[in-house]
Amino acid sequence: MDPNEVDALRAAVSRLARRLRNEGSGSDTLSATGVAVLARLRRDGAQTLQALAAAEHVRPPSMTRIVDRLVEMGLVTRAPHPDDGRAVLVRLGEPGASFLADTVRQRSAWLTERLGALDAADADALRAALPALQRLADAS
């Protein structure tokens, strides 16, 4: 790809990601990182604050503030780590799982509606690009 195409792809992906983040129940009350933390806890199970901060590429004090907000909202719980008295484990609670499911459902509905408005050629192009986009997203 030439530099102009790279810039166009970056801009389009960024706009789409921003639009998706702004859809759903999480957008008014929770940051994108807060929603990402809920998703990580659902996917990977209980995590320490340090592990969450590293995985989400934020500093530990920032993750502490995010988790404090999630606890305040009743979406996660904090408990002492069973093997390390200095650490705590953050667990996804049932309200957090429901909140995340609602957010994902609303974002998927928004995207489904937008995809349905595309013509067949654009829909086919996105289908064909999906494996490459997935590989690109998964690349280290």
Secondary structure, DSSP 4 states (H G I P E B T S, - for coil): --HHHHHHHHHHHHHHHHHHHTSSTHHHHS-HHHHHHHHHHHHH--EEHHHHHHHHT--HHHHHHHHHHHHHTTSEEEEE-SS-TT-EEEEE-HHHHHHHHHHHHHHHHHHHHHHHTS-HHHHHHHHHHHHHHHHHHH--
